[in-house]
Amino acid sequence: MSDPGPALTAAHATFLYGAERPSRDGRSRPWLPVVAVFVSVALWSTTYGLSAVALVTASPAVLAELRLVLAVPLLLGLVVVLRPQLGLPALGRALRQPMALVLALTGVALFYLPSNLGLTLSTAGTASLMSASLPVLTALIAWRVIRERITGRVTAGLVLTTLGVAIASAGAVRLGFGAVLLVAGLASYALYTVLLRRTGGSTRDPALTDPLVLATATAVWGAALLAPWLLWEVSTGTATWPSGGPAWASILFLALVVTGPTMALYNYGAERVPAAVAGTATGAVPAFGYAFAVALGEPVEAIKVVGGVLALVGIVVAALPARDRSVRIGRTAAPHRQGAGS
């Protein structure tokens, strides 16, 4: 197995500079979008555990809005510094595009709202395990919306991933209205992933294909869409601010790492690999998320460990054969732009 260090460095360089850079021998790196998706998923796996810590004192709407309000200035700064040839004019164009609003609705508002509410009625471990439905939902929506063919290898990966999480969650998932809300949020995010893939294949406008510009526009619109929820909490007296070091540390990490740069990194990958592969990669969230929940105090159970390993095997099965082909498709459908900050 090769050293992952250069892969991670290259993936972050692509996110920062907006193009797939050739290696020193002149060849492109077709695995970059896959690595970008997996790095994003690894970081996102901390979401439920950290959100649970913040929700001990913060109300759901306050948590959701704080994540975005703190992330937007960072993203704006990154656009100005790392995209000097695109800059704020491209961001303004993105904000005026109806698709940016749709992406914010599906990937932020209709994901954060039910997820945070569902987490107050469930546990971090249960929420992570419920996210096993995301790969299946993404593959089905991709098949229905963009007619993306699901290969036999991806199907096998989906089955292994779903089976692994089902084994891990046997007798552990707290079913109820909280679980319903969590799945509703995941269904919205699955649609977001598919729309990203379709956007990457239908336009050459860097306002919608540059991952950093698009992530910033999505976060801005997401904050605006969630504002009425926050106002409702304030008007009803249910809004509460986070208090204590752990709560604020969790929110800062969620805002400045998970919500901001990671969103841009995922946008880059999801626009360039088949939606079913990106969705299958999210099957790592239950495994990593459960491990993080254990680190925060939930008990270790052998069956969950076994199920998590099986889920990760399924992800590898689905992703490896699609590496070269995925990026070729993405490169044809969404060519890289001149002036993306290089």
ABEGO torsion letter per residue (X at the ends): XBBAAAAAAAAAAAAAAGBBBBBAAGBBBAAAAAAAAAAAAAAAAAAAAAAAAAAAABBAAAAAAAAAAAAAAAAAAAAAAABAAAEAAAAAAAAABAAAAAAAAAAAAAAAAAAAAAAAABBAAAAAAAAAAAAAAAAAAAAAAAGBBBBAAAAAAAAAAAAAAAAAABGABBBEAAAAAAAAAAAAAAAAAAAAAAAAAABABAAAABAAAAAAAAAAAAAAAAAAAAAAAAAAGABBBBBEAAAAAAAAAAAAAAABAAAAAAAAAAAABBAAAAAAAAAAAAAAAAAAAAAAGBBBBAAAAAAAAAAAAAAAAAAAAAAAAAAAAAAAABBBBBGAGX
